[in-house]
Every structure is written in C-alpha cells, then in structure tokens.
C-alpha cells in the first residue's frame, strides 16, 4: 500500500550527535522551525514544526526520470495512490552552528537539503534579518544525466494555524505583484516571493506564539534551471496534479481563506531537464516592520527593526538583499563556525546546536527618536535588543533569562549585552519603575516592552539586582568601557544597597528557578548577592570611588565568611540547598561569575569541595538541580562545570552530550529535563528553544576572561591570558575522553554514540542519597 511505502525508513546517521530536534529555519522568535527526531523520524516522516511543536507545512519533492520522491514533509501521503510516487531515503543528518544538512537518496540521485540560519553576532545588520536559507542540491550517483525537477511548497500555517483567520497572499516578481496568472518572465536572478499576511491584523499581538501581524515570505529565483514555474491552490489538488502532470500552471489562487480551509499552499518548481547536478535556493521567514512596542517618555512608540537602518524599509529590498547575500552570509557564518570549533573541541556538539536557538530569541531595533530624552541608554546609531522568554512565559527582556545567557554574549560579541540591557536601564532610570531593586522583566509578554509602572512584576529582588550588578561588571571586564559604569552608577548603588541589606539572609524569596517554588534562605541565591557586591566594589574602583569600593569589598568578604558557616553541610562535604536544610544540596552555579570575572572572593577549597561532591550524586543524564527533584537545568550545569576540576567538568559535559543523543524528548533543545529514566521533560513543565542555552557557552567565555582586565593576575586561579587559557584548556580543562567520539550505538548502528558517563554517573546508592528527599 502507498502509506506503508512511506512508513518504512532506515534511521540515518547523525553527526555530531542525534539531538531531540534539528533546527531548520531558526532566525527569530517567529522564524523558528525545527524537525523532531521523535520515533526515529526523518525529514519526510515528521516534517517541519514551529518551535512549540505546531506543524509547519513545508514540502519538498524531487522528480527523477518522472518518478516523484518526497524528501521533506508528508503532503504526498494524503494523496490517492500514484504509481510514480516514492519516498526518498534519508541517509545522513549533520549540523554545526550555522547549518543543518540532510543527505537524501532518490533513486539514482542524491540530494542535500542544507538549512542555513547564519549566526554572525559581530554583524548586527545581517543578524537583524529574520529570514533563513534553504539550498537544495542534487547530483547523480551513476554519472548519468537524469531528467530532474525540484518542487517545494509552504502552507498558510506559517502565518496563522487557525481555520477562521483569513489569510491574504500574492506572488511578487521582484516588487511587482503577479496578478491572476502568467509566466515567470524574469531573468535567472529575478527573485520571486510568495507573501502572506492575515487579512485582519492585530499589531503586537500573539496567538499560540504566532504573530498576529506582519508578513510571511517564501522566495526563490530561476537560477540555472531550464524552466521555473509557480502555483498556489488547494494542497491536495495542486500536489496531485503536479505529480500526475509534472507541471505547475503559473496561477495565483484568488480565493483567500484560512490555513485549514481547503489548505492553501504556495509552490515553486525548478525544472533542470537532463542534468547530472543542479541546485535551487530558497529564503523563508516572517517579517514585521513595527516590531516592538516600547514605553518611553513620549508614550508607547513602535520600534522599527534594525535591518531598516541598514537596508531601507522596503520589504522587497530586504528580500532581494538577503537572497543575493547568500555567499557572504555563508562566509561570515563560516568564520564564526571555524572559531567555535577550534575553541570548543569535544564540547562542540552542545554549543553548535545551541547557537541558532540563542540568536533566534532576539529582535534588534532602531532606537526611538525622542525629543526630550537625556538617557544614555537611548543612543542613535546603536540598536536596542529585545529578548523573548520563549516557552516559559513570553516575558520581555527577563533579567534572569538574560543572565544565564551571559557567557554567549561575552564569547560572541559583548556589545550585545549592552544592547539588551539598555532598554531595562532606560525604563528604570526614566521613572517608570517604582521599586528600589531591579525589575524582573520589561513587560509581561513579548513584543510589548511596556514595563511595570505599578511595580507588580514577579518578585525576585535579590536575584535580579545581583544579576544586574554582575552583568554590568562583566560588560566592563570584557570591553574596558567605563562609560557603561559611570552612566548608570547611581542605579548600581541603589541595587547594591538592597543587596547589602537582603542577600546574606534572603528569607523567602524566589530565585531564577522559580518553577521549583519559594524557599527561605537559599544558599545559592545568597552567594549571588555576595558575589554581586564584590563585583560592585570593582565597579566603584573602576570609577575612582575608592571609599565605596572598600566598603563594598569589606561587606562582601564579611558576608562570605558568615555564608560559609551557614551554607556548608555539617558533613563538610558540600553546600546545602538552604541554610536550614541539612542533607540537602544543589548546583552552586552562582559561584561561576567569581571565576569568570576574577573576583577572587570564593576560596579554592570551596570549589574543590563542590567538585568532589558532584560526581557522588550524578545520575545518567547529569547532576540534578537540587535535592527536591530529579530534574536538572543544562545552562546551570555548564555554569557549574566551569567552576570544577577537569575531571568533574568532563562529567557534566559528557552527561549533557549523552542526554542530547538519548533523550526521549522530541522538541528543540530543552534546558530542563530529568536526570533519570529517559531524560524526559518534568511533569507539567516544558522549557524548550530558550535563549538560556547561552549558558552552554560558559566554558568558552572563560577563554576570554580578563582580556580587558585592569589587573594582571587571576585571584580565582584561572588564566587571564587567552593563550595561556587555551593551552591549559587543551591540556585537560575540557578534554573529553576519546570514548566520547561518535561511533556505533546500542540504539541503531547509524546513530552516533555518546557513551554513558562513568565514574559516578550512575551512582544511585542509598548511601549517597540518604536524607536528601
């Protein structure tokens, strides 16, 4: 039967690991498309999905000698049986920080579908473009010429998944609409674009995380094909007629309707005739031009995306620039990729998979042109950066979501840290926030940066105030820019006053791990405040306020001495989760900034104690976040790993790589998962596709530690010179054992092995866990 033909497939090989989901077009909060590997699925069995798991119609067919092979999507499986239809076989999947590549066999032809979402943090103009690339290339495996066509379509579900939301569309040749029907008359380089939008738009609104305004675009050009054609229409009719006749009609369907009403699809065909090889290039993504709503002294104002500053505000100019920029974007992405691979070695799979996910949570905008603003946070010629707290609650510029991503900023481009903090400073320094501690977020739901004028944001005062102090000093440490310190010094002093009063004994406050609930006197929250005060002493010192610097430093040192007495378990083997909870434990990740910033307040004996402890409690998929639950967070694991000895670091890194290759989860890289069982999501909580994956770069950020420091030695015992750091790195700080190299596996012979961790990874003994529940 037809459907049985499609259900049979061999599991392809994966490199460097087999992740729960593979990024396809991952470029912004609204251009975030993945392929799940659930049930050993492939590109032509599971198809494409929006990051929450909502199906995204994206179809790909290669016709070879009049036989149609479906290589992407599942659209042909809904058609009546046709003799000339077969499923292509997916042979291999590989990914790096820029690309996901699928190698597929279609009879006598091999096809490669290469999905490129450039990660180029130093190039803010290109980074701000919310469009992604797909290049499909083929070559014959028998060195003979074959009659080849490439077909691709997308559906209206990209702009709205709802049946009752009418979608409008048209095809454009360059910037000119192709009305009714007609041939593609342009040159080989002419860009054709399907442009879709909701008929009734709700600006700055979301529904099921889909934008309710803006345009979805899917573009291609004839390139080197012999004939180029297009068509839109009902999916079943259009695909059936194409497979039966191998032609499109060059007709634009004029019956506007909802995505699920006689499902409209929008297709291109490249006909290569007899050929041994060929390729087609597509670009895809969702574009808004009023992209953020921002509270200012002149009221709520819409902000334009940063790309309008670089390329003008015309949508078709942007599409054409981006389409023709493919080679340059490739080259720039390759530069970042080369550096990342050289720096990360066997840690590479984790940070490579994280890169696109991190960058896709942000929007860069042109700052508002305010008549009366004296704020240093609004600088014409510099972008503002807005982050969506993807999947957890959709907040805007959440301080404790920016904070775990800190290592990525510092590694990739520290200026991004300033750009994402500036909107928070502007809001609080303009009198829009009434509390004396740092705000939690800039708005309850992206893309509305409307703040909390009543001060009723989520209550995490020690958490967020400590985070802001540490990020401010980190930016200075990695750039040497004192202006960022002096411009906001009054605000730092305000937050430091709060931290001084409440950090040593934080009572019943939430920490960033708010999903775990309120807990009084959290050890890890207290050390964040203490480390933050030490950072504040260096901020004051950098600005020449030596008396304040001495006071902050003395207070931090005194607090640390008291903290040790309160925080270390009576057994002397580890710190407790909370002062009052003997036998409890947790990841002490908030000591990482002490290492990263060379603060020198945490003694080596504490790091050594914790480093010895973690292997005794580690499970199959890592070290649990704390003793209340068996789940962990990958970002905090990598922060913690950066504070540990080489052998314990390897334990953390190997465990996360092992989870990636073996977890039962099926969506984008999740940062919260069980350390036991199948590595599943915890009950009731699913964190996926979040920018906190920037925390996975914690080890790489250490390579840059101190490069703009004012001091010559590292109080924390870490190298400040990058050459020295890299030498020590390769000598064992991060060198994962050779057994971690991909090879065979017990799952299938074609999925790469990331071996189960050893030496304490599976320690489930009652002795090591007694009293911890």
VOGU-3710 file (C-alpha; in Angstrom, 3 decimals, decimal comma):
1> xxxxxxxxxx> 0,000/0,000/0,000  1,019/3,595/-0,569  1,151/4,571/3,099  3,273/1,576/4,011  5,841/2,691/1,462  6,191/5,944/3,357  6,292/4,436/6,843  9,350/2,278/6,115  12,627/4,065/6,579  16,055/3,389/7,988
11> xxxxxxxxxx> 17,429/5,588/10,714  20,034/7,875/9,164  23,457/8,565/10,596  23,791/11,713/12,711  26,775/13,960/13,279  27,999/15,109/15,741  25,080/13,709/17,831  21,421/12,836/17,345  19,555/15,712/19,028  15,858/15,599/20,002
21> xxxxxxxxxx> 15,136/18,126/17,238  17,165/19,603/14,387  16,980/23,354/13,623  15,772/24,161/10,094  14,892/27,870/9,811  15,756/29,342/13,215  16,249/33,084/12,933  13,844/34,982/15,228  11,037/34,355/17,747  8,670/33,974/14,776
31> xxxxxxxxxx> 11,014/32,285/12,310  11,816/29,235/14,422  11,210/25,988/12,530  12,577/22,587/13,590  12,364/18,911/12,688  11,647/16,492/15,506  13,571/13,234/15,701  10,714/11,587/17,622  10,249/7,881/16,863  13,409/7,886/14,744
41> xxxxxxxxxx> 11,570/10,213/12,379  13,068/11,875/9,330  12,505/14,977/7,256  9,885/13,144/5,179  8,093/11,386/8,040  7,990/14,004/10,807  8,176/17,111/8,637  8,747/20,653/9,917  7,304/22,235/13,066  7,175/25,623/14,764
51> xxxxxxxxxx> 9,187/25,565/17,997  6,243/24,673/20,300  5,579/21,577/18,149  2,868/23,045/15,891  3,165/21,564/12,369  4,581/23,914/9,729  3,707/22,890/6,199  6,968/22,734/4,228  7,017/20,265/1,368  9,889/19,083/-0,825
61> xxxxxxxxxx> 9,771/16,728/-3,827  12,463/15,756/-6,300  11,289/14,227/-9,574  13,861/11,961/-11,228  13,020/10,489/-14,608  9,314/11,152/-13,933  9,349/9,404/-10,530  8,458/11,734/-7,651  10,386/11,255/-4,393  9,166/13,150/-1,322
71> xxxxxxxxxx> 12,215/14,264/0,661  10,599/16,821/3,024  7,161/16,951/4,594  4,335/14,452/4,465  1,930/16,032/1,966  2,058/13,243/-0,607  0,959/10,710/1,988  -2,540/12,243/1,899  -2,950/11,668/-1,852  -4,503/8,700/-3,624
81> xxxxxxxxxx> -2,001/6,072/-4,635  0,108/7,018/-7,650  2,477/4,631/-9,351  5,189/7,235/-9,856  5,412/8,340/-6,207  8,060/7,045/-3,790  9,569/8,172/-0,520  13,170/9,271/-0,588  15,579/7,663/1,877  17,286/9,911/4,378
91> xxxxxxxxxx> 20,915/8,792/4,659  22,591/11,284/6,974  21,975/14,339/9,111  24,706/16,701/10,246  24,679/20,091/11,912  27,014/22,836/13,004  26,410/26,308/14,423  25,107/27,562/11,059  23,778/24,646/9,026  21,613/21,551/9,261
101> xxxxxxxxxx> 22,325/19,250/6,319  20,174/16,309/5,246  21,585/13,853/2,708  18,801/12,020/0,907  18,696/9,306/-1,779  16,120/9,482/-4,566  16,717/6,572/-6,936  19,850/7,308/-8,997  20,222/10,798/-7,482  21,446/12,014/-4,099
111> xxxxxxxxxx> 20,035/15,254/-2,759  21,319/17,510/0,019  18,876/19,868/1,759  21,000/22,469/3,552  19,217/24,769/6,002  21,306/27,856/6,824  20,418/30,301/9,596  23,572/32,427/9,848  24,945/33,065/13,334  27,115/36,137/12,867
121> xxxxxxxxxx> 26,941/38,089/16,130  29,535/40,664/15,075  27,417/41,737/12,084  24,346/43,361/13,610  22,800/44,314/10,264  22,704/40,765/8,934  21,870/39,369/12,356  18,742/41,533/12,459  17,293/39,948/9,284  14,615/37,401/10,317
131> xxxxxxxxxx> 14,986/35,291/7,156  16,636/31,903/6,724  18,018/29,977/3,728  17,359/26,550/2,234  19,642/25,338/-0,530  18,661/22,077/-2,246  21,307/20,480/-4,456  21,416/17,163/-6,259  23,883/15,019/-8,175  23,548/11,723/-9,953
141> xxxxxxxxxx> 25,194/8,717/-8,324  25,705/6,816/-11,597  27,375/9,686/-13,509  24,478/9,642/-15,968  22,176/12,541/-16,837  18,659/12,329/-15,437  15,514/14,368/-16,005  15,200/16,285/-12,707  12,725/18,733/-11,207  12,769/20,276/-7,723
151> xxxxxxxxxx> 9,371/21,097/-6,214  8,789/22,955/-2,953  5,748/24,458/-1,271  4,734/26,026/2,035  1,285/26,387/3,554  -0,572/29,258/5,223  0,002/27,735/8,642  3,230/29,729/8,781  1,248/32,947/9,208  -1,658/31,539/11,248
161> xxxxxxxxxx> -2,584/27,970/12,229  -6,249/28,878/12,774  -9,061/27,885/10,416  -11,165/31,016/10,962  -8,372/33,530/10,294  -8,438/34,648/6,679  -5,031/34,854/5,053  -4,245/37,050/2,045  -1,428/36,253/-0,362  0,198/37,091/-3,636
171> xxxxxxxxxx> 3,236/36,254/-5,719  5,739/39,004/-6,464  8,256/39,173/-9,282  10,783/41,437/-7,621  8,477/44,063/-6,092  5,676/43,688/-8,689  2,625/41,580/-7,937  1,836/38,756/-10,355  -1,931/39,066/-10,606  -4,147/36,247/-11,813
181> xxxxxxxxxx> -1,951/34,040/-13,977  1,097/34,470/-16,139  4,533/33,075/-16,831  7,668/33,791/-14,838  9,210/36,323/-17,201  12,171/37,451/-15,165  15,860/36,673/-15,614  17,629/33,770/-13,853  18,457/36,120/-10,972  14,958/37,594/-10,538
191> xxxxxxxxxx> 13,637/36,888/-7,051  10,064/35,613/-6,819  8,320/35,806/-3,450  5,141/34,408/-2,037  3,977/36,959/0,551  1,267/36,026/3,050  -0,438/38,113/5,726  -3,531/37,938/7,906  -6,435/39,890/6,485  -7,278/41,428/9,880
201> xxxxxxxxxx> -4,045/42,121/11,697  -3,570/42,764/15,399  -0,341/44,698/15,757  1,960/43,477/18,561  -0,388/40,577/19,257  0,355/36,853/19,528  -1,840/33,773/19,348  -0,253/30,451/20,303  3,110/32,254/19,946  2,340/33,109/16,302
211> xxxxxxxxxx> 2,471/36,821/15,406  -0,844/38,384/14,522  0,736/40,997/12,250  3,408/41,231/9,584  4,228/39,139/6,520  5,450/35,636/5,863  7,683/35,330/2,786  8,956/32,385/0,750  11,287/33,302/-2,094  13,309/31,700/-4,856
221> xxxxxxxxxx> 14,741/32,512/-8,287  15,017/30,530/-11,528  18,777/30,219/-11,140  20,240/27,677/-13,540  17,021/25,740/-14,050  15,762/25,292/-17,602  12,236/26,317/-16,595  10,820/27,953/-13,479  7,127/27,872/-12,538  4,785/28,598/-9,661
231> xxxxxxxxxx> 1,250/27,989/-8,435  -0,919/28,384/-5,347  -4,050/26,440/-4,553  -5,631/23,657/-2,517  -2,842/21,366/-1,322  -4,437/18,068/-2,360  -5,381/19,267/-5,825  -2,163/21,142/-6,530  0,176/18,370/-5,389  -1,824/15,607/-7,075
241> xxxxxxxxxx> -1,942/17,453/-10,380  1,735/18,286/-10,194  2,811/14,712/-9,515  0,490/13,456/-12,255  1,466/16,029/-14,916  4,860/17,277/-13,601  3,751/20,842/-14,327  2,564/23,892/-12,422  0,051/26,246/-14,024  1,561/29,643/-13,044
251> xxxxxxxxxx> -1,790/30,522/-11,441  -2,228/32,512/-8,225  -5,296/31,290/-6,334  -7,557/34,293/-5,596  -9,768/32,551/-3,023  -8,364/33,947/0,216  -9,199/31,742/3,212  -7,896/30,240/6,461  -4,925/27,927/6,738  -7,107/24,867/7,377
261> xxxxxxxxxx> -9,850/25,683/4,866  -9,008/23,745/1,700  -5,418/24,109/2,844  -3,775/26,708/0,574  -0,163/26,024/-0,423  2,335/28,092/-2,389  4,693/26,274/-4,702  7,794/26,719/-6,868  9,238/24,260/-9,383  12,728/24,301/-10,875
271> xxxxxxxxxx> 12,948/22,095/-13,982  16,561/21,190/-14,845  15,837/18,874/-17,769  18,597/16,303/-18,329  21,319/17,035/-15,814  23,902/15,376/-13,603  23,672/18,068/-10,937  21,863/21,271/-10,015  20,592/23,348/-7,136  17,854/25,742/-6,039
281> xxxxxxxxxx> 17,971/28,398/-3,340  15,025/29,491/-1,190  14,664/32,059/1,587  11,951/31,926/4,216  10,766/33,823/7,266  8,293/36,099/8,998  8,896/39,858/8,860  7,367/42,662/10,930  8,194/46,327/10,362  6,678/47,723/13,535
291> xxxxxxxxxx> 8,387/45,052/15,531  8,395/46,150/19,214  6,100/48,412/21,252  8,221/50,378/23,723  7,223/52,570/26,669  9,024/55,933/26,501  8,738/59,442/27,942  6,608/60,237/24,881  4,255/57,319/25,388  4,105/53,925/23,704
301> xxxxxxxxxx> 6,035/54,036/20,440  6,543/51,392/17,748  10,139/50,479/17,004  11,475/49,560/13,592  13,717/46,517/13,101  17,428/47,283/12,871  17,592/45,993/9,301  15,640/49,080/8,178  18,600/51,181/9,328  20,909/49,068/7,181
311> xxxxxxxxxx> 18,903/48,260/4,047  15,936/50,644/3,998  12,355/49,962/4,996  11,101/48,252/1,840  10,255/44,579/2,332  11,219/43,600/-1,209  14,563/45,370/-0,977  15,244/43,330/2,149  14,222/40,067/0,480  16,388/40,762/-2,563
321> xxxxxxxxxx> 19,396/41,803/-0,489  19,141/38,742/1,715  18,620/36,371/-1,199  21,641/37,724/-3,082  23,716/37,826/0,105  23,806/34,047/0,421  27,514/33,653/-0,336  28,509/36,483/2,003  26,339/35,155/4,818  27,881/31,724/4,274
331> xxxxxxxxxx> 31,379/33,156/4,524  30,651/35,203/7,634  28,951/32,233/9,284  31,898/30,028/8,380  34,218/32,418/10,182  32,205/32,122/13,418  31,934/28,355/12,946  35,700/27,940/12,457  36,427/29,856/15,641  33,773/27,966/17,602
341> xxxxxxxxxx> 35,025/24,579/16,506  38,638/25,434/17,304  37,721/26,743/20,746  35,266/24,073/21,821  36,829/20,800/20,652  34,751/17,877/22,024  32,314/20,242/23,694  31,376/21,308/20,179  28,083/19,439/19,665  26,459/21,231/22,599
351> xxxxxxxxxx> 27,454/24,767/21,669  26,913/24,242/17,930  23,335/23,059/18,457  22,696/25,953/20,859  23,896/28,804/18,617  20,898/29,348/16,338  18,465/28,823/19,198  20,118/31,572/21,258  20,155/34,155/18,486  16,593/33,381/17,393
361> xxxxxxxxxx> 15,165/34,715/20,660  16,136/38,312/19,884  14,975/41,270/17,841  17,289/44,203/17,126  15,554/47,547/16,664  16,232/51,140/15,745  16,063/53,223/18,958  13,183/55,702/19,333  13,923/59,260/18,259  12,882/61,020/21,455
371> xxxxxxxxxx> 12,749/64,791/21,594  13,364/65,199/25,307  15,363/62,146/26,367  18,591/62,623/28,262  19,015/58,905/28,819  22,373/57,430/27,900  20,554/54,167/27,183  18,989/55,616/24,027  21,774/56,320/21,559  21,052/56,980/17,905
381> xxxxxxxxxx> 23,201/54,746/15,745  23,116/51,879/18,255  20,390/49,214/18,272  18,207/48,228/21,169  17,894/44,497/21,665  14,763/42,722/22,871  14,582/39,121/24,036  11,534/36,883/24,151  11,436/34,466/27,062  10,472/31,654/24,750
391> xxxxxxxxxx> 8,279/28,813/26,057  8,422/29,609/29,795  6,110/32,658/29,835  6,917/35,004/26,957  8,234/37,881/29,107  10,276/40,655/27,519  13,953/41,115/28,450  13,674/38,984/31,585  16,753/39,752/33,674  17,179/36,176/34,926
401> xxxxxxxxxx> 16,915/34,863/31,355  19,486/37,336/30,046  21,776/36,406/32,939  22,222/32,675/32,163  22,877/33,610/28,517  25,698/35,936/29,645  28,523/33,601/28,538  27,340/33,621/24,925  27,325/37,418/24,784  30,810/37,596/26,257
411> xxxxxxxxxx> 32,148/34,986/23,846  30,348/36,095/20,689  30,024/39,881/20,994  29,937/41,666/24,379  28,265/44,701/22,788  25,060/42,644/22,552  24,970/42,571/26,348  24,812/46,366/26,443  22,161/46,454/23,724  19,874/44,059/25,617
421> xxxxxxxxxx> 20,380/45,772/28,991  19,853/49,309/27,707  16,039/49,037/27,437  15,945/47,902/31,082  18,089/50,842/32,181  16,021/53,307/30,179  12,776/52,135/31,782  14,067/52,268/35,345  16,049/55,488/35,003  13,082/57,240/33,391
431> xxxxxxxxxx> 10,973/56,766/36,492  8,708/54,050/35,091  9,559/51,538/37,848  8,871/52,426/41,490  10,877/49,805/43,398  14,365/50,161/44,824  15,553/46,837/43,449  15,971/45,718/39,846  12,880/44,912/37,827  12,268/41,310/36,783
441> xxxxxxxxxx> 11,349/41,988/33,149  10,449/44,745/30,713  6,931/43,524/30,001  4,723/40,534/30,663  4,554/39,484/27,041  6,740/39,964/24,004  6,697/42,105/21,836  5,298/44,672/24,290  8,059/46,415/26,270  5,555/48,266/28,427
451> xxxxxxxxxx> 7,273/47,745/31,766  5,622/47,600/35,200  4,721/51,111/36,247  2,950/49,758/39,326  5,968/47,694/40,333  3,981/44,461/40,345  6,387/42,324/38,299  7,500/38,917/39,573  9,206/39,427/42,926  12,876/38,379/42,652
461> xxxxxxxxxx> 14,709/41,355/44,137  17,988/39,746/45,269  18,109/37,598/42,140  17,645/40,406/39,647  19,651/43,064/41,486  22,593/40,702/41,837  22,273/39,728/38,184  22,373/43,342/37,010  25,463/44,165/39,069  27,287/41,116/37,750
471> xxxxxxxxxx> 26,315/41,755/34,128  27,347/45,398/34,354  30,794/44,484/35,614  31,060/41,644/33,090  30,430/44,067/30,236  33,171/46,381/31,546  35,528/43,450/32,155  35,184/42,222/28,594  35,199/45,599/26,843  37,057/48,040/29,105
481> xxxxxxxxxx> 34,197/50,538/28,573  33,913/52,599/31,770  31,116/54,752/30,346  28,617/51,933/30,873  29,573/52,005/34,540  29,564/55,764/35,041  26,297/56,351/33,168  24,353/54,011/35,447  26,371/54,269/38,646  23,511/55,749/40,669
491> xxxxxxxxxx> 21,321/52,788/39,747  24,082/50,296/40,617  24,445/51,934/44,041  20,693/51,697/44,585  20,656/47,998/43,774  23,798/47,387/45,834  22,084/48,948/48,851  19,242/46,453/48,504  21,615/43,535/48,024  23,627/44,608/51,061
501> xxxxxxxxxx> 20,505/44,535/53,214  18,943/41,306/51,979  21,456/38,963/50,331  23,139/37,282/53,306  19,804/36,096/54,702  17,420/36,372/51,737  14,456/34,913/53,610  11,584/33,573/51,469  12,406/34,909/48,016  12,165/33,338/44,598
511> xxxxxxxxxx> 15,325/32,669/42,677  15,608/32,310/38,909  14,492/28,689/39,360  11,025/29,946/40,265  9,372/26,810/38,872  10,812/24,994/41,911  8,962/27,332/44,276  9,843/29,756/47,065  12,439/28,659/49,582  13,779/30,654/52,502
521> xxxxxxxxxx> 17,500/31,387/52,782  18,655/29,747/49,581  22,380/29,189/49,702  22,864/29,781/46,001  20,776/32,961/45,990  22,772/34,361/48,905  26,114/33,720/47,219  24,845/35,520/44,119  24,255/38,635/46,195  27,665/38,334/47,843
531> xxxxxxxxxx> 29,480/37,859/44,544  27,415/40,754/43,153  28,622/43,023/45,981  32,200/42,067/45,206  31,572/42,997/41,564  30,144/46,289/42,797  33,381/47,002/44,624  35,256/46,663/41,336  32,706/48,903/39,588  33,351/51,606/42,194
541> xxxxxxxxxx> 37,091/51,096/41,915  36,993/51,448/38,136  35,213/54,788/38,568  37,640/56,054/41,193  35,169/55,850/44,093  37,708/54,121/46,308  35,907/54,606/49,640  32,782/52,928/48,325  34,876/50,214/46,700  36,495/49,426/50,040
551> xxxxxxxxxx> 33,121/49,335/51,801  31,539/47,016/49,252  34,580/44,745/49,278  34,672/44,574/53,061  30,963/43,807/53,251  31,242/41,066/50,617  34,192/39,454/52,449  32,407/39,590/55,793  29,259/38,136/54,274  31,224/35,343/52,627
561> xxxxxxxxxx> 32,776/34,297/55,938  29,321/34,152/57,535  27,867/32,435/54,470  30,353/29,564/54,757  29,225/28,925/58,329  25,574/28,902/57,268  25,844/27,166/53,900  28,148/24,160/54,315  26,542/20,924/55,401  27,710/19,622/58,809
571> xxxxxxxxxx> 29,298/16,698/56,967  31,731/19,172/55,445  31,270/17,591/52,006  29,085/20,118/50,199  26,940/23,216/50,483  23,270/22,841/51,350  20,340/23,989/49,257  19,170/26,241/52,104  20,756/27,191/55,397  18,219/25,289/57,466
581> xxxxxxxxxx> 18,123/22,094/55,352  20,773/19,623/56,463  21,475/16,908/53,923  20,083/18,972/51,070  22,168/20,020/48,073  22,022/21,910/44,798  24,138/23,120/41,907  26,169/26,059/43,217  26,227/27,767/39,832  26,267/31,313/41,173
591> xxxxxxxxxx> 29,948/30,973/42,038  30,732/30,944/38,302  30,921/34,768/37,991  33,697/34,718/40,576  35,757/32,572/38,189  34,610/34,367/35,064  35,328/37,869/36,347  38,342/37,078/38,540  36,604/38,472/41,606  38,633/36,335/43,997
601> xxxxxxxxxx> 36,102/36,109/46,806  35,486/32,340/46,656  38,451/30,326/48,033  39,800/27,348/46,146  38,822/24,985/48,966  35,129/25,629/48,313  35,475/24,933/44,598  37,411/21,771/45,365  34,818/20,588/47,884  31,961/21,034/45,419
611> xxxxxxxxxx> 33,964/19,491/42,604  34,450/16,332/44,666  30,762/16,261/45,614  29,032/16,436/42,241  30,248/13,030/40,953  28,758/11,332/44,021  25,231/12,488/43,186  25,345/12,403/39,382  22,730/10,415/37,505  22,526/9,044/33,970
621> xxxxxxxxxx> 21,763/12,425/32,406  23,676/14,712/34,731  23,592/16,267/38,176  20,161/17,246/39,422  19,435/20,927/40,025  18,781/20,336/43,711  17,723/17,637/46,144  13,986/18,421/45,897  13,674/16,976/42,379  15,463/14,689/39,932
631> xxxxxxxxxx> 15,450/17,221/37,108  18,317/19,494/36,117  18,938/22,599/34,008  21,552/22,382/31,303  22,572/26,057/31,459  23,268/25,869/35,191  25,066/22,568/34,749  27,504/24,214/32,337  27,934/27,210/34,665  28,691/24,767/37,461
641> xxxxxxxxxx> 31,053/22,743/35,285  33,116/25,878/34,733  33,871/26,073/38,454  35,067/22,471/38,731  38,171/20,391/38,223  38,867/18,959/34,755  37,505/15,518/35,631  34,256/16,911/37,033  33,911/19,219/34,054  34,134/16,211/31,785
651> xxxxxxxxxx> 31,400/14,559/33,839  28,999/17,462/33,233  29,832/17,845/29,546  29,665/14,117/28,788  26,329/13,824/30,590  24,748/16,646/28,584  26,033/15,227/25,304  24,740/11,812/26,355  21,322/13,325/27,067  21,227/15,023/23,654
661> xxxxxxxxxx> 21,886/11,708/21,950  19,500/9,576/24,023  16,690/11,683/25,482  13,083/10,779/24,822  12,192/14,466/24,372  11,199/15,480/20,850  11,325/19,271/20,620  14,007/21,942/20,347  16,960/21,838/22,770  15,371/21,861/26,233
671> xxxxxxxxxx> 17,185/23,248/29,246  15,025/21,479/31,879  14,883/17,680/31,905  15,020/14,620/34,113  18,421/13,199/35,000  16,887/9,737/35,401  14,636/7,493/33,347  14,547/8,534/29,698  15,693/12,117/30,242  12,128/13,347/29,682
681> xxxxxxxxxx> 10,585/16,724/30,471  9,473/17,071/34,108  5,759/16,733/34,740  3,938/19,962/33,991  6,975/21,994/32,872  8,421/22,140/29,355  11,261/24,570/28,660  12,338/24,436/25,007  14,075/26,625/22,424  15,022/29,128/25,133
691> xxxxxxxxxx> 17,887/31,633/24,919  19,255/30,430/28,258  21,157/27,966/26,081  23,686/30,798/26,003  24,791/29,370/29,339  26,235/26,402/27,466  28,998/28,799/26,379  30,223/29,238/29,964  33,380/27,250/29,315  34,133/29,225/26,157
701> xxxxxxxxxx> 33,656/32,562/27,914  36,495/31,556/30,231  38,823/31,639/27,233  38,294/35,398/27,119  38,383/36,041/30,865  40,343/39,118/31,761  41,300/40,185/28,260  40,387/43,775/29,155  41,060/43,450/32,860  42,853/46,150/34,819
711> xxxxxxxxxx> 44,719/43,582/36,916  47,495/41,216/35,999  46,747/38,021/37,871  43,670/35,962/38,460  42,611/35,834/42,116  40,431/32,847/41,291  43,383/30,882/39,968  42,284/30,970/36,328  44,490/32,169/33,481  43,858/35,707/32,350
721> xxxxxxxxxx> 45,924/35,443/29,206  43,977/33,877/26,335  46,995/31,959/25,026  47,633/30,508/28,455  43,944/29,711/28,808  43,833/27,839/25,514  46,987/25,882/26,378  45,544/24,776/29,714  42,211/24,073/28,040  43,746/21,632/25,619
731> xxxxxxxxxx> 45,840/20,122/28,382  42,769/18,902/30,198  40,382/21,588/31,404  37,841/20,481/28,831  39,272/17,484/27,022  36,526/14,871/26,923  37,740/11,296/26,741  38,273/9,757/23,326  35,431/7,336/24,030  33,033/10,244/23,539
741> xxxxxxxxxx> 33,741/10,345/19,814  30,691/9,356/17,724  30,706/5,747/16,582  28,325/2,824/16,949  25,483/2,681/19,425  23,086/0,273/21,020  20,145/2,288/19,640  20,907/1,641/15,980  24,081/1,185/14,017  23,719/4,570/12,358
751> xxxxxxxxxx> 23,208/6,916/15,325  26,452/8,277/16,816  27,471/7,130/20,258  27,790/9,465/23,158  28,684/6,876/25,777  27,014/6,680/29,140  29,156/8,640/31,603  31,284/6,661/34,018  32,846/7,152/37,444  29,821/8,085/39,483
761> xxxxxxxxxx> 27,360/8,962/36,739  25,017/6,136/37,662  25,511/6,360/41,402  22,031/5,698/42,751  23,153/4,168/46,012  21,021/4,849/49,050  24,196/5,759/50,898  24,987/8,727/48,679  21,383/9,978/48,676  20,329/9,277/52,257
771> xxx> 18,290/12,083/53,761  18,132/14,091/50,550  14,399/13,820/49,965
//
